[in-house]
Amino acid sequence: MRTITPSGAESISIGELSRDSGVNIETIRYYERIKMLPAPPRTASGRRAYGPAEKRTLAFIRRSRDLGFTLEEIRALLVLGGPERASCADVHKIASTHLANVRNKLSDLVKLEAILAETVAQCSDGATPDCPVLDILDAGRHSD
């Protein structure tokens, strides 16, 4: 339900914000509870009335989450991008740390891929009772 606020700005309901952003209603409420998303003004009937600022903040949070930033990192980025914008160096530090974490995860995934590929390659077509995949997952499998 779109309404016009006394200031003339258009506002939308939490349901519309959820549909527009692709963020679940409960997640929006959670972001409000943890103060990542400012609580919006309420209509006379008590419904939340979201405007462009809340919509933009939610889009920022959603995009940051899509890129794997933690809630703590996003909170810091929101503060740094707020009215008293910080230097790019502060943002760079957070993003660089996150990039290093992503690179570490990628390295771990490459190692994992190699182990799984080798193990799967050792699998028979089911002709034998031994299964290298189960063996690698259950180290105590053959220790009986």
Summary of the structure (lengths in Angstrom):
residues: 144
radius of gyration: 24.0
end to end distance: 65.2
largest distance: 75.6
contacts: 333
relative contact order: 0.08
helix: 58%
strand: 6%
